[in-house]
Amino acid sequence: MPTHVYRVTKYNPADRDGHGHYTGPEDTVSDHGEVEAARTRELGLFPERLDASPYAFETEEEDQAVERPGDDDFWADLHRTVTDGHAGILEETYLEGASRWHHLSTDTLFSLRAALAPRARLAVWPPLSTDMTPS
C-alpha cells in the first residue's frame, strides 16, 4: 500500500460534501483542459491527502495483502517461514500479467533471489498440499 496518496484537482476541497463529491461552483463537465495538466496551487490545483487511492480495490481487512520491500529483512523472514513450513511457493510478477512461479526450499531460496527480475512484485503462497487422497 502506498505511504501517501494525494488527489490533485482544480476543485477546492472545501467545496466537497461528506462523501468527497464536488459541490462547488466550478464546471465539472469540461474536465480535460490545461488546468488539469498543471502538479501546483498557484495554477489553481489543490493536492488533497487521502487515506487510500480512489482507484484501489476495496477488500475485506482480513484479505488485505501486506506490502513491503524485498529487502534483506523480507528474505530473512521468508527463510523462516519456509523453514517453518508456512511458505512454499513464490509468485514473481515481472510484467503486467506475466508471472513465474517458484517452489521455495531453504536450499534454493537465496539463489532464487538473485535470479528474479528487477523490481518484480512478489507474492508468497503456502506450500502445496501433500494430501492427494481421492474422495
C-alpha positions in Angstrom: 0.0 0.0 0.0 1.4 3.4 -0.9 2.6 5.5 2.1 1.0 8.7 0.8 -1.9 9.2 -1.6 -2.9 12.6 -2.9 -5.7 13.7 -5.2 -4.6 16.7 -7.4 -7.5 18.6 -8.8 -8.7 22.0 -9.8 -11.6 21.7 -7.4 -11.2 23.2 -4.0 -11.5 20.5 -1.3 -13.6 22.9 0.8 -16.3 22.5 -1.8 -16.7 18.7 -1.3 -19.5 17.1 0.6 -19.1 14.3 3.3 -18.7 11.7 0.6 -16.0 13.6 -1.3 -18.2 14.7 -4.2 -17.6 18.2 -5.5 -20.5 20.6 -4.9 -18.8 23.9 -5.7 -19.3 26.5 -8.5 -16.7 25.1 -11.0 -17.9 23.5 -14.2 -17.3 19.7 -13.9 -18.4 18.8 -17.4 -15.3 20.1 -19.1 -12.6 18.2 -17.2 -9.9 17.9 -19.8 -8.0 21.2 -20.1 -4.7 22.8 -19.4 -5.7 23.4 -15.7 -5.8 19.6 -15.1 -2.4 19.2 -16.7 -0.7 21.7 -14.5 1.2 19.3 -10.1 0.9 23.5 -8.1 -1.7 25.6 -6.1 -0.6 28.8 -7.9 -2.2 27.3 -11.0 -5.4 26.6 -9.2 -4.8 23.0 -8.2 -5.3 21.6 -4.8 -3.4 18.5 -3.6 -5.6 16.6 -1.1 -4.1 13.9 1.1 -6.4 10.8 1.1 -6.4 7.7 3.2 -6.4 5.4 0.2 -6.4 5.7 -3.6 -9.9 6.1 -5.1 -8.6 3.6 -7.7 -7.6 0.9 -5.2 -9.8 -2.2 -5.0 -11.8 -2.5 -1.8 -11.1 -5.7 0.1 -12.0 -7.2 3.4 -9.5 -6.2 6.0 -8.5 -9.8 6.7 -7.8 -10.4 3.0 -5.5 -7.4 2.5 -2.0 -8.3 1.5 1.0 -7.0 3.4 3.2 -4.9 1.1 6.8 -4.4 1.9 10.1 -4.1 0.1 12.0 -7.2 -0.9 15.0 -6.2 1.3 17.2 -8.3 3.5 14.6 -8.4 6.3 12.0 -9.7 3.8 14.3 -12.6 2.7 15.2 -13.4 6.3 11.5 -13.6 7.2 10.8 -15.6 4.1 13.6 -18.1 5.0 12.0 -18.5 8.5 8.5 -19.1 7.1 9.8 -21.6 4.5 11.7 -23.4 7.3 8.6 -23.5 9.5 6.5 -24.9 6.6 4.3 -21.9 6.2 5.5 -20.7 2.8 6.2 -22.9 -0.2 5.5 -21.0 -3.4 6.8 -17.6 -4.6 4.9 -15.8 -7.4 7.1 -13.4 -9.3 5.2 -10.8 -11.4 7.7 -9.0 -13.6 5.4 -7.5 -16.3 1.7 -6.7 -16.0 0.1 -10.0 -16.4 3.3 -12.0 -16.8 4.4 -14.1 -13.9 6.6 -17.1 -12.9 6.0 -19.4 -10.0 8.9 -20.8 -8.0 8.9 -23.7 -5.5 10.6 -22.5 -2.3 13.1 -24.5 -0.3 15.7 -23.5 2.2 18.4 -24.9 -0.2 17.5 -22.7 -3.2 16.0 -19.6 -1.6 18.9 -17.3 -1.9 19.9 -18.4 -5.4 16.3 -17.7 -6.4 16.6 -14.2 -5.1 19.5 -13.4 -7.4 17.5 -14.8 -10.4 14.4 -12.7 -10.0 13.6 -9.8 -12.4 14.5 -6.3 -11.2 11.5 -4.6 -9.4 9.3 -7.7 -9.7 6.3 -7.9 -7.5 6.5 -11.0 -5.2 3.6 -12.9 -3.6 4.3 -15.7 -1.1 1.9 -18.6 -1.0 1.6 -21.6 1.3 3.1 -24.9 0.2 1.1 -27.2 -2.0 -1.0 -29.8 -0.2 0.6 -33.2 0.1 -2.8 -34.8 0.8 -3.6 -36.4 -2.5 -6.2 -38.8 -1.2 -9.1 -39.3 -3.7 -12.5 -38.7 -2.3 
